[in-house]
Amino acid sequence: MRLKKAALTASVMISCLSFLQPPETKIYEEDLALRYGRQLTAVFGEDSRISPGETITGYFWNKDTDKPDWNKPYRYTRWELDYTDAYGCPAAFVFSNSAENITGAVRSHLKARVEAYYDENFLQPYIVPYVDEDSVSMYCSFYSLFSDRKRPETSIMFEERLQYEMDILEHARLDEMRYETVFDEYPVTLSMYGYVRYGDLSAAERQEKVDFLEAQLNKMTDAMVRYTGGCLNGSVGITFLDGDGPDAVIGYQILKGEIYTGEDFEVDLHQAFFGPIDLDGA
């Protein structure tokens, strides 16, 4: 009996010691500043400077409980690269070694700056005051990656677009990027969408609202086309909601500053930037 009690006590002590041991921390060790320092200097300019790495600690999120998982800590490094943009203003590129790779971080930085500029100078003054609160979305994106076996040109488009994104460190000069020419310099598009609920408006009031917002959308588009000198690529639109579903939609795609009326926007968009698609050389 004493032997059984001793064994049970030892087992409990081992279990307690195991419970008290801190969980293993996931550590991200790669020094991205050292590995990509030369390339980042080329992207952001000779005068750019990378700060010493800052250690960030935390816990992975548990999707089931919607709370931090205290048994899964992590530690990674974050850097800030300071540079001067094309307009002489100070700017910062923040990157880390935790998740997104360096090319993805550069792409995200480019897109975020374009989004912020066009949101502040066009979407906010022309559209936001007249649509439902929190119902506007805008994003800058690189050309979509897709391929259709029945359309051989799309496999060429996929390869060219993917290769460009993977080689973004060779293409990007973000210290020289200008918002008015960004659509000529990079394969990106700008998309702006808004939603409006009719509520208790009468039929006449609904039509008046549609007409007014269509005029606003046209004014915004015209302003962006003038600002970009005719190189704007993207799409704009407003959906009017009656109850739970759409009642009317106004909007259009834009290619090189013109409302697009062709048959295949993606193909024409691609060729305008990358050049003619060579099916014979595929």
Phi and psi in degrees as GROMACS dihedral restraints (atoms count N, CA, C in turn):
[ dihedral_restraints ]
;  ai    aj    ak    al  type     phi  dphi    fc
    3     4     5     6     1   -61.8    20    10
    4     5     6     7     1   -37.7    20    10
    6     7     8     9     1   -64.7    20    10
    7     8     9    10     1   -39.6    20    10
    9    10    11    12     1   -64.6    20    10
   10    11    12    13     1   -41.2    20    10
   12    13    14    15     1   -64.9    20    10
   13    14    15    16     1   -41.2    20    10
   15    16    17    18     1   -63.9    20    10
   16    17    18    19     1   -42.6    20    10
   18    19    20    21     1   -64.0    20    10
   19    20    21    22     1   -41.4    20    10
   21    22    23    24     1   -64.4    20    10
   22    23    24    25     1   -41.5    20    10
   24    25    26    27     1   -62.6    20    10
   25    26    27    28     1   -43.4    20    10
   27    28    29    30     1   -63.1    20    10
   28    29    30    31     1   -40.6    20    10
   30    31    32    33     1   -63.2    20    10
   31    32    33    34     1   -42.0    20    10
   33    34    35    36     1   -64.5    20    10
   34    35    36    37     1   -41.0    20    10
   36    37    38    39     1   -63.7    20    10
   37    38    39    40     1   -41.5    20    10
   39    40    41    42     1   -64.7    20    10
   40    41    42    43     1   -41.0    20    10
   42    43    44    45     1   -63.1    20    10
   43    44    45    46     1   -41.6    20    10
   45    46    47    48     1   -65.2    20    10
   46    47    48    49     1   -42.5    20    10
   48    49    50    51     1   -63.5    20    10
   49    50    51    52     1   -39.0    20    10
   51    52    53    54     1   -64.9    20    10
   52    53    54    55     1   -37.7    20    10
   54    55    56    57     1   -68.3    20    10
   55    56    57    58     1   -34.8    20    10
   57    58    59    60     1   -77.8    20    10
   58    59    60    61     1   -17.5    20    10
   60    61    62    63     1   -66.6    20    10
   61    62    63    64     1   136.3    20    10
   63    64    65    66     1   -65.7    20    10
   64    65    66    67     1   145.6    20    10
   66    67    68    69     1   -65.8    20    10
   67    68    69    70     1   154.1    20    10
   69    70    71    72     1   -70.1    20    10
   70    71    72    73     1   131.0    20    10
   72    73    74    75     1   -88.2    20    10
   73    74    75    76     1   131.9    20    10
   75    76    77    78     1   -78.1    20    10
   76    77    78    79     1   116.2    20    10
   78    79    80    81     1  -112.1    20    10
   79    80    81    82     1   125.3    20    10
   81    82    83    84     1   -95.0    20    10
   82    83    84    85     1   116.7    20    10
   84    85    86    87     1  -107.0    20    10
   85    86    87    88     1   -17.3    20    10
   87    88    89    90     1   -62.5    20    10
   88    89    90    91     1   131.0    20    10
   90    91    92    93     1   -90.0    20    10
   91    92    93    94     1    90.0    20    10
   93    94    95    96     1   -67.9    20    10
   94    95    96    97     1   -32.4    20    10
   96    97    98    99     1   -64.0    20    10
   97    98    99   100     1   -38.2    20    10
   99   100   101   102     1   -74.1    20    10
  100   101   102   103     1   -43.4    20    10
  102   103   104   105     1   -68.7    20    10
  103   104   105   106     1   -38.9    20    10
  105   106   107   108     1  -113.7    20    10
  106   107   108   109     1    13.5    20    10
  108   109   110   111     1   -54.6    20    10
  109   110   111   112     1   -44.2    20    10
  111   112   113   114     1   -66.2    20    10
  112   113   114   115     1   -44.4    20    10
  114   115   116   117     1   -65.5    20    10
  115   116   117   118     1   -38.5    20    10
  117   118   119   120     1   -67.7    20    10
  118   119   120   121     1   -32.8    20    10
  120   121   122   123     1   -64.5    20    10
  121   122   123   124     1   -38.1    20    10
  123   124   125   126     1   -67.0    20    10
  124   125   126   127     1   -35.5    20    10
  126   127   128   129     1   -74.7    20    10
  127   128   129   130     1   -39.9    20    10
  129   130   131   132     1  -109.6    20    10
  130   131   132   133     1     0.7    20    10
  132   133   134   135     1   103.8    20    10
  133   134   135   136     1   153.3    20    10
  135   136   137   138     1   -62.8    20    10
  136   137   138   139     1   -25.6    20    10
  138   139   140   141     1   -88.4    20    10
  139   140   141   142     1     0.2    20    10
  141   142   143   144     1   -70.9    20    10
  142   143   144   145     1   151.6    20    10
  144   145   146   147     1  -135.8    20    10
  145   146   147   148     1   134.7    20    10
  147   148   149   150     1  -100.7    20    10
  148   149   150   151     1   128.5    20    10
  150   151   152   153     1   -73.3    20    10
  151   152   153   154     1   159.9    20    10
  153   154   155   156     1   -58.8    20    10
  154   155   156   157     1   147.2    20    10
  156   157   158   159     1   -64.7    20    10
  157   158   159   160     1   140.3    20    10
  159   160   161   162     1  -106.2    20    10
  160   161   162   163     1   128.3    20    10
  162   163   164   165     1   -80.3    20    10
  163   164   165   166     1   127.6    20    10
  165   166   167   168     1  -116.8    20    10
  166   167   168   169     1   128.5    20    10
  168   169   170   171     1  -119.4    20    10
  169   170   171   172     1   155.1    20    10
  171   172   173   174     1   179.6    20    10
  172   173   174   175     1  -162.3    20    10
  174   175   176   177     1  -131.8    20    10
  175   176   177   178     1   140.7    20    10
  177   178   179   180     1   -62.9    20    10
  178   179   180   181     1   150.6    20    10
  180   181   182   183     1   -86.5    20    10
  181   182   183   184     1   135.3    20    10
  183   184   185   186     1   -94.3    20    10
  184   185   186   187     1   111.0    20    10
  186   187   188   189     1   -67.2    20    10
  187   188   189   190     1   -28.7    20    10
  189   190   191   192     1   -70.8    20    10
  190   191   192   193     1   -41.1    20    10
  192   193   194   195     1   -96.5    20    10
  193   194   195   196     1   -12.5    20    10
  195   196   197   198     1    59.0    20    10
  196   197   198   199     1    38.4    20    10
  198   199   200   201     1  -142.7    20    10
  199   200   201   202     1   163.6    20    10
  201   202   203   204     1   -62.4    20    10
  202   203   204   205     1   143.5    20    10
  204   205   206   207     1   -93.8    20    10
  205   206   207   208     1   103.4    20    10
  207   208   209   210     1   -66.7    20    10
  208   209   210   211     1   -10.9    20    10
  210   211   212   213     1   -93.7    20    10
  211   212   213   214     1     1.2    20    10
  213   214   215   216     1  -131.3    20    10
  214   215   216   217     1    73.6    20    10
  216   217   218   219     1   -78.8    20    10
  217   218   219   220     1   159.2    20    10
  219   220   221   222     1  -139.5    20    10
  220   221   222   223     1   163.0    20    10
  222   223   224   225     1  -146.7    20    10
  223   224   225   226     1   126.9    20    10
  225   226   227   228     1  -139.4    20    10
  226   227   228   229     1   176.5    20    10
  228   229   230   231     1  -117.3    20    10
  229   230   231   232     1   137.6    20    10
  231   232   233   234     1  -121.5    20    10
  232   233   234   235     1   138.9    20    10
  234   235   236   237     1  -121.9    20    10
  235   236   237   238     1   155.6    20    10
  237   238   239   240     1  -125.6    20    10
  238   239   240   241     1   125.9    20    10
  240   241   242   243     1  -105.5    20    10
  241   242   243   244     1   119.5    20    10
  243   244   245   246     1   -96.6    20    10
  244   245   246   247     1   135.4    20    10
  246   247   248   249     1  -149.7    20    10
  247   248   249   250     1   172.1    20    10
  249   250   251   252     1  -109.7    20    10
  250   251   252   253     1   127.6    20    10
  252   253   254   255     1   -80.4    20    10
  253   254   255   256     1  -177.8    20    10
  255   256   257   258     1   -65.1    20    10
  256   257   258   259     1   -16.5    20    10
  258   259   260   261     1  -100.7    20    10
  259   260   261   262     1     8.6    20    10
  261   262   263   264     1    81.0    20    10
  262   263   264   265     1    13.5    20    10
  264   265   266   267     1   -99.6    20    10
  265   266   267   268     1   144.9    20    10
  267   268   269   270     1   -68.0    20    10
  268   269   270   271     1   141.8    20    10
  270   271   272   273     1  -142.9    20    10
  271   272   273   274     1   163.1    20    10
  273   274   275   276     1  -137.6    20    10
  274   275   276   277     1   137.3    20    10
  276   277   278   279     1  -113.3    20    10
  277   278   279   280     1   117.5    20    10
  279   280   281   282     1  -105.4    20    10
  280   281   282   283     1   131.8    20    10
  282   283   284   285     1  -144.4    20    10
  283   284   285   286     1   159.4    20    10
  285   286   287   288     1  -142.9    20    10
  286   287   288   289     1   170.2    20    10
  288   289   290   291     1  -102.9    20    10
  289   290   291   292     1    20.8    20    10
  291   292   293   294     1   -86.3    20    10
  292   293   294   295     1   -40.1    20    10
  294   295   296   297     1  -141.8    20    10
  295   296   297   298     1   -74.2    20    10
  297   298   299   300     1   -69.4    20    10
  298   299   300   301     1   137.5    20    10
  300   301   302   303     1   -73.9    20    10
  301   302   303   304     1   171.1    20    10
  303   304   305   306     1   -67.3    20    10
  304   305   306   307     1   -35.4    20    10
  306   307   308   309     1   -67.6    20    10
  307   308   309   310     1   -38.8    20    10
  309   310   311   312     1   -64.4    20    10
  310   311   312   313     1   -37.3    20    10
  312   313   314   315     1   -66.6    20    10
  313   314   315   316     1   -38.7    20    10
  315   316   317   318     1   -65.8    20    10
  316   317   318   319     1   -44.4    20    10
  318   319   320   321     1   -60.5    20    10
  319   320   321   322     1   -44.3    20    10
  321   322   323   324     1   -62.9    20    10
  322   323   324   325     1   -38.0    20    10
  324   325   326   327     1   -65.0    20    10
  325   326   327   328     1   -45.5    20    10
  327   328   329   330     1   -58.5    20    10
  328   329   330   331     1   -50.0    20    10
  330   331   332   333     1   -63.2    20    10
  331   332   333   334     1   -41.4    20    10
  333   334   335   336     1   -63.1    20    10
  334   335   336   337     1   -38.7    20    10
  336   337   338   339     1   -69.7    20    10
  337   338   339   340     1   -39.3    20    10
  339   340   341   342     1   -65.1    20    10
  340   341   342   343     1   -45.1    20    10
  342   343   344   345     1   -58.3    20    10
  343   344   345   346     1   -47.6    20    10
  345   346   347   348     1   -61.4    20    10
  346   347   348   349     1   -40.9    20    10
  348   349   350   351     1   -67.7    20    10
  349   350   351   352     1   -49.0    20    10
  351   352   353   354     1   -71.9    20    10
  352   353   354   355     1   -27.3    20    10
  354   355   356   357     1   -65.4    20    10
  355   356   357   358     1   -49.7    20    10
  357   358   359   360     1   -67.4    20    10
  358   359   360   361     1   -39.5    20    10
  360   361   362   363     1   -96.3    20    10
  361   362   363   364     1   -14.5    20    10
  363   364   365   366     1  -131.1    20    10
  364   365   366   367     1   -55.2    20    10
  366   367   368   369     1   -65.4    20    10
  367   368   369   370     1   -44.3    20    10
  369   370   371   372     1   -63.1    20    10
  370   371   372   373     1   -49.7    20    10
  372   373   374   375     1   -74.7    20    10
  373   374   375   376     1   -30.8    20    10
  375   376   377   378     1   -92.3    20    10
  376   377   378   379     1   -35.6    20    10
  378   379   380   381     1  -117.9    20    10
  379   380   381   382     1   -45.8    20    10
  381   382   383   384     1   -53.4    20    10
  382   383   384   385     1   -41.5    20    10
  384   385   386   387     1   -65.6    20    10
  385   386   387   388     1   -13.2    20    10
  387   388   389   390     1  -115.4    20    10
  388   389   390   391     1     6.1    20    10
  390   391   392   393     1  -120.2    20    10
  391   392   393   394     1   173.2    20    10
  393   394   395   396     1   -62.7    20    10
  394   395   396   397     1   146.2    20    10
  396   397   398   399     1   -60.9    20    10
  397   398   399   400     1   138.0    20    10
  399   400   401   402     1    59.0    20    10
  400   401   402   403     1    29.8    20    10
  402   403   404   405     1  -117.4    20    10
  403   404   405   406     1    16.1    20    10
  405   406   407   408     1  -111.7    20    10
  406   407   408   409     1   133.7    20    10
  408   409   410   411     1  -127.8    20    10
  409   410   411   412     1   142.8    20    10
  411   412   413   414     1  -146.5    20    10
  412   413   414   415     1   136.2    20    10
  414   415   416   417     1  -150.7    20    10
  415   416   417   418     1   144.2    20    10
  417   418   419   420     1   -98.8    20    10
  418   419   420   421     1   134.0    20    10
  420   421   422   423     1  -142.0    20    10
  421   422   423   424     1   150.6    20    10
  423   424   425   426     1   -72.0    20    10
  424   425   426   427     1   157.4    20    10
  426   427   428   429     1   -51.5    20    10
  427   428   429   430     1   139.2    20    10
  429   430   431   432     1   -62.4    20    10
  430   431   432   433     1   147.4    20    10
  432   433   434   435     1  -100.3    20    10
  433   434   435   436     1   116.8    20    10
  435   436   437   438     1  -158.1    20    10
  436   437   438   439     1   158.0    20    10
  438   439   440   441     1  -149.6    20    10
  439   440   441   442     1   138.2    20    10
  441   442   443   444     1  -124.3    20    10
  442   443   444   445     1   121.0    20    10
  444   445   446   447     1   -58.1    20    10
  445   446   447   448     1   -30.3    20    10
  447   448   449   450     1   -78.2    20    10
  448   449   450   451     1    -9.0    20    10
  450   451   452   453     1  -127.2    20    10
  451   452   453   454     1    94.2    20    10
  453   454   455   456     1   -59.6    20    10
  454   455   456   457     1   -26.4    20    10
  456   457   458   459     1   -64.9    20    10
  457   458   459   460     1   -27.1    20    10
  459   460   461   462     1   -72.0    20    10
  460   461   462   463     1   -27.5    20    10
  462   463   464   465     1   -69.1    20    10
  463   464   465   466     1   -34.7    20    10
  465   466   467   468     1   -68.0    20    10
  466   467   468   469     1   -43.8    20    10
  468   469   470   471     1   -59.3    20    10
  469   470   471   472     1   -44.3    20    10
  471   472   473   474     1   -57.9    20    10
  472   473   474   475     1   -49.9    20    10
  474   475   476   477     1   -63.1    20    10
  475   476   477   478     1   -44.3    20    10
  477   478   479   480     1   -66.5    20    10
  478   479   480   481     1   -41.1    20    10
  480   481   482   483     1   -68.1    20    10
  481   482   483   484     1   -45.3    20    10
  483   484   485   486     1   -62.3    20    10
  484   485   486   487     1   -44.5    20    10
  486   487   488   489     1   -61.4    20    10
  487   488   489   490     1   -39.6    20    10
  489   490   491   492     1   -62.1    20    10
  490   491   492   493     1   -46.0    20    10
  492   493   494   495     1   -64.1    20    10
  493   494   495   496     1   -39.7    20    10
  495   496   497   498     1   -66.8    20    10
  496   497   498   499     1   -30.2    20    10
  498   499   500   501     1  -100.4    20    10
  499   500   501   502     1    24.3    20    10
  501   502   503   504     1   -58.4    20    10
  502   503   504   505     1   -29.4    20    10
  504   505   506   507     1   -65.7    20    10
  505   506   507   508     1   -23.5    20    10
  507   508   509   510     1   -84.6    20    10
  508   509   510   511     1   -25.1    20    10
  510   511   512   513     1   -95.4    20    10
  511   512   513   514     1   -34.0    20    10
  513   514   515   516     1   -79.4    20    10
  514   515   516   517     1   135.7    20    10
  516   517   518   519     1  -131.0    20    10
  517   518   519   520     1    82.5    20    10
  519   520   521   522     1   -75.5    20    10
  520   521   522   523     1   -15.2    20    10
  522   523   524   525     1   -75.2    20    10
  523   524   525   526     1   -12.9    20    10
  525   526   527   528     1  -112.2    20    10
  526   527   528   529     1    -1.3    20    10
  528   529   530   531     1   -66.6    20    10
  529   530   531   532     1   128.7    20    10
  531   532   533   534     1  -116.8    20    10
  532   533   534   535     1   136.4    20    10
  534   535   536   537     1   -65.2    20    10
  535   536   537   538     1   -29.1    20    10
  537   538   539   540     1   -77.2    20    10
  538   539   540   541     1   -18.2    20    10
  540   541   542   543     1  -120.9    20    10
  541   542   543   544     1     6.8    20    10
  543   544   545   546     1   -60.5    20    10
  544   545   546   547     1   -30.2    20    10
  546   547   548   549     1   -75.5    20    10
  547   548   549   550     1   -20.7    20    10
  549   550   551   552     1   -84.5    20    10
  550   551   552   553     1   -30.8    20    10
  552   553   554   555     1   -86.0    20    10
  553   554   555   556     1   -26.6    20    10
  555   556   557   558     1  -136.6    20    10
  556   557   558   559     1   150.3    20    10
  558   559   560   561     1   -80.3    20    10
  559   560   561   562     1    71.3    20    10
  561   562   563   564     1  -125.8    20    10
  562   563   564   565     1   154.9    20    10
  564   565   566   567     1  -127.8    20    10
  565   566   567   568     1   160.3    20    10
  567   568   569   570     1  -119.9    20    10
  568   569   570   571     1   128.6    20    10
  570   571   572   573     1  -120.9    20    10
  571   572   573   574     1   131.3    20    10
  573   574   575   576     1  -130.8    20    10
  574   575   576   577     1   125.7    20    10
  576   577   578   579     1  -138.0    20    10
  577   578   579   580     1   144.8    20    10
  579   580   581   582     1  -137.9    20    10
  580   581   582   583     1   160.2    20    10
  582   583   584   585     1  -131.0    20    10
  583   584   585   586     1   140.6    20    10
  585   586   587   588     1  -133.4    20    10
  586   587   588   589     1   131.3    20    10
  588   589   590   591     1   -97.8    20    10
  589   590   591   592     1   133.3    20    10
  591   592   593   594     1   -68.1    20    10
  592   593   594   595     1   -37.3    20    10
  594   595   596   597     1    66.5    20    10
  595   596   597   598     1  -130.8    20    10
  597   598   599   600     1   -97.5    20    10
  598   599   600   601     1    18.6    20    10
  600   601   602   603     1   -66.4    20    10
  601   602   603   604     1   145.6    20    10
  603   604   605   606     1   -75.3    20    10
  604   605   606   607     1   170.5    20    10
  606   607   608   609     1   -58.8    20    10
  607   608   609   610     1   -41.5    20    10
  609   610   611   612     1   -66.4    20    10
  610   611   612   613     1   -41.0    20    10
  612   613   614   615     1   -67.4    20    10
  613   614   615   616     1   -35.5    20    10
  615   616   617   618     1   -62.8    20    10
  616   617   618   619     1   -47.3    20    10
  618   619   620   621     1   -63.6    20    10
  619   620   621   622     1   -37.4    20    10
  621   622   623   624     1   -62.8    20    10
  622   623   624   625     1   -39.2    20    10
  624   625   626   627     1   -68.4    20    10
  625   626   627   628     1   -41.8    20    10
  627   628   629   630     1   -61.5    20    10
  628   629   630   631     1   -46.5    20    10
  630   631   632   633     1   -61.8    20    10
  631   632   633   634     1   -42.4    20    10
  633   634   635   636     1   -64.5    20    10
  634   635   636   637     1   -46.2    20    10
  636   637   638   639     1   -71.8    20    10
  637   638   639   640     1   -30.2    20    10
  639   640   641   642     1   -64.7    20    10
  640   641   642   643     1   -40.1    20    10
  642   643   644   645     1   -64.0    20    10
  643   644   645   646     1   -41.1    20    10
  645   646   647   648     1   -64.1    20    10
  646   647   648   649     1   -41.8    20    10
  648   649   650   651     1   -62.4    20    10
  649   650   651   652     1   -41.9    20    10
  651   652   653   654     1   -65.5    20    10
  652   653   654   655     1   -40.2    20    10
  654   655   656   657     1   -62.6    20    10
  655   656   657   658     1   -44.2    20    10
  657   658   659   660     1   -62.4    20    10
  658   659   660   661     1   -45.4    20    10
  660   661   662   663     1   -62.8    20    10
  661   662   663   664     1   -44.8    20    10
  663   664   665   666     1   -60.0    20    10
  664   665   666   667     1   -40.2    20    10
  666   667   668   669     1   -65.3    20    10
  667   668   669   670     1   -40.8    20    10
  669   670   671   672     1   -68.9    20    10
  670   671   672   673     1   -38.3    20    10
  672   673   674   675     1   -63.3    20    10
  673   674   675   676     1   -44.1    20    10
  675   676   677   678     1   -62.4    20    10
  676   677   678   679     1   -44.3    20    10
  678   679   680   681     1   -62.2    20    10
  679   680   681   682     1   -39.5    20    10
  681   682   683   684     1   -87.5    20    10
  682   683   684   685     1     1.2    20    10
  684   685   686   687     1    64.4    20    10
  685   686   687   688     1    27.7    20    10
  687   688   689   690     1    86.1    20    10
  688   689   690   691     1    16.8    20    10
  690   691   692   693     1  -106.8    20    10
  691   692   693   694     1     6.7    20    10
  693   694   695   696     1   -61.8    20    10
  694   695   696   697     1   132.2    20    10
  696   697   698   699     1  -126.7    20    10
  697   698   699   700     1   134.5    20    10
  699   700   701   702     1   158.4    20    10
  700   701   702   703     1  -152.9    20    10
  702   703   704   705     1  -152.2    20    10
  703   704   705   706     1   148.8    20    10
  705   706   707   708     1  -136.3    20    10
  706   707   708   709     1   150.5    20    10
  708   709   710   711     1  -172.9    20    10
  709   710   711   712     1   156.4    20    10
  711   712   713   714     1  -134.1    20    10
  712   713   714   715     1   130.7    20    10
  714   715   716   717     1  -108.5    20    10
  715   716   717   718     1   131.4    20    10
  717   718   719   720     1  -100.9    20    10
  718   719   720   721     1   127.6    20    10
  720   721   722   723     1  -106.3    20    10
  721   722   723   724     1   131.4    20    10
  723   724   725   726     1  -118.8    20    10
  724   725   726   727     1   107.2    20    10
  726   727   728   729     1    71.6    20    10
  727   728   729   730     1  -122.9    20    10
  729   730   731   732     1  -100.1    20    10
  730   731   732   733     1    -2.1    20    10
  732   733   734   735     1  -129.9    20    10
  733   734   735   736     1   168.4    20    10
  735   736   737   738     1   -74.2    20    10
  736   737   738   739     1   143.3    20    10
  738   739   740   741     1  -111.2    20    10
  739   740   741   742     1   -37.2    20    10
  741   742   743   744     1  -150.2    20    10
  742   743   744   745     1   150.9    20    10
  744   745   746   747     1  -135.2    20    10
  745   746   747   748     1   131.2    20    10
  747   748   749   750     1  -121.5    20    10
  748   749   750   751     1   143.7    20    10
  750   751   752   753     1   157.1    20    10
  751   752   753   754     1   176.1    20    10
  753   754   755   756     1  -167.9    20    10
  754   755   756   757     1   163.5    20    10
  756   757   758   759     1   -93.2    20    10
  757   758   759   760     1   153.2    20    10
  759   760   761   762     1  -128.9    20    10
  760   761   762   763     1   127.6    20    10
  762   763   764   765     1  -127.4    20    10
  763   764   765   766     1   119.4    20    10
  765   766   767   768     1    52.5    20    10
  766   767   768   769     1    43.1    20    10
  768   769   770   771     1    80.6    20    10
  769   770   771   772     1     1.7    20    10
  771   772   773   774     1  -116.8    20    10
  772   773   774   775     1   145.0    20    10
  774   775   776   777     1   -63.5    20    10
  775   776   777   778     1   127.2    20    10
  777   778   779   780     1   -79.7    20    10
  778   779   780   781     1   128.9    20    10
  780   781   782   783     1  -125.8    20    10
  781   782   783   784     1    11.2    20    10
  783   784   785   786     1   -78.1    20    10
  784   785   786   787     1  -165.4    20    10
  786   787   788   789     1  -105.4    20    10
  787   788   789   790     1   -22.6    20    10
  789   790   791   792     1  -143.1    20    10
  790   791   792   793     1    93.2    20    10
  792   793   794   795     1   -60.2    20    10
  793   794   795   796     1   -44.7    20    10
  795   796   797   798     1   -62.8    20    10
  796   797   798   799     1   -41.8    20    10
  798   799   800   801     1   -66.4    20    10
  799   800   801   802     1   -46.3    20    10
  801   802   803   804     1   -67.1    20    10
  802   803   804   805     1   -36.8    20    10
  804   805   806   807     1   -61.6    20    10
  805   806   807   808     1   -45.4    20    10
  807   808   809   810     1   -62.1    20    10
  808   809   810   811     1   -47.1    20    10
  810   811   812   813     1   -68.3    20    10
  811   812   813   814     1   -28.4    20    10
  813   814   815   816     1   -66.2    20    10
  814   815   816   817     1   -26.6    20    10
  816   817   818   819     1  -102.5    20    10
  817   818   819   820     1   -49.1    20    10
  819   820   821   822     1   -89.1    20    10
  820   821   822   823     1   -14.4    20    10
  822   823   824   825     1    98.4    20    10
  823   824   825   826     1   173.6    20    10
  825   826   827   828     1   -56.1    20    10
  826   827   828   829     1   143.0    20    10
  828   829   830   831     1   -81.7    20    10
  829   830   831   832     1   122.9    20    10
  831   832   833   834     1   -96.6    20    10
  832   833   834   835     1    93.7    20    10
  834   835   836   837     1   -70.3    20    10
  835   836   837   838     1   -30.3    20    10
  837   838   839   840     1   -67.0    20    10
  838   839   840   841     1   -30.4    20    10
  840   841   842   843     1   -93.4    20    10
  841   842   843   844     1     4.4    20    10
